[in-house]
Amino acid sequence: MQRIGILGGTFDPPHIGHLILAEYTLEALELDRVLFVPVGDHPHKAARTRNEVHPRVAMLRLAVQDNDKFEVSTVDVDRPGPHYSADTVAIIQSQYPQASLHFVMGADNLRSLPTWTRVVEFYQSCRLAVMRREGEDIKADMHDHLLPGLSGKIDLIDPPLLSVWLSSTSVVERIRQGRSVRYLVPDAVLHYIREHGIYQP
């Protein structure tokens, strides 16, 4: 059975932290591939995205082009929103009916999981790869009194420090300050940013 990771995000822009996290998860869970899923209309993100879908998808394709185990899925930008994780997983499962799906999320997402739309349907349809920062008080069974059986669907992963520290916001702030982001984003992404003049003040 094929094992597929699902890594969602705005990817605005995609940076090396995303790639490190995906590679680390691929290895830790012995996945066959990781699908990068850029969000369209994110129901839990008040700020939305800085860029429209097209440049975000274009940059993401450039970011993952050198790794044959990374792939961009546009499942959440090819349909009208709002987009919920339960729907995303269901559609990807229909595309890969024989695959085992592993949804990558941060510890903050695990904390808020009881508030998610159709949450039981969501976690029963995949495994959850939860990124736990060092010293973070997060446990697989923290919601079992509300969501029976959830802990049995969780894999806790201690991610590399760099992937946790680096954020798209910090990359954009450096660009707007006229500072270098070389090595923080793949060279192809940096070229795209410069060529199209995005994130400029």
C-alpha angles and dihedrals in degrees: 000000000000116000115213130186121211115209113181129186146123091265089200087175114356111227139184091269089067091050094046091049092049093048092047092049091046089056098039094052096032092238124179094216144349122228114210106210115194112206124238110189104003111205093204101042113087095183093053116195133318093223137040120255099266100063092041092053091043092052091046092053089051091048095054100035095103096055117072090198093059121079137173117234117195094192091124097045098044094066136049119268166269091087122204126192092237089061094044093053092045093053094046090048089054089052092049103029095170096046131104108227125215116192113208116216141158125250090253089061091052090052092054095039096109088064094055121113113259089355097167091052088049101052094039090059098055146008120262119231101200118196110219120194119219111279093009114145099230127135133185092230097046093112101032091111088060101028110035115214095013095121090060089060097052131096112189113212128188102215127208112274095239093057089054097044099048119077137176088240092058090049092051092047091055091049091051090050090053092247127139122269094177110139089016090081128027113271092246090055092048090052090051092050092051095042094051097036095229126163090026117147 
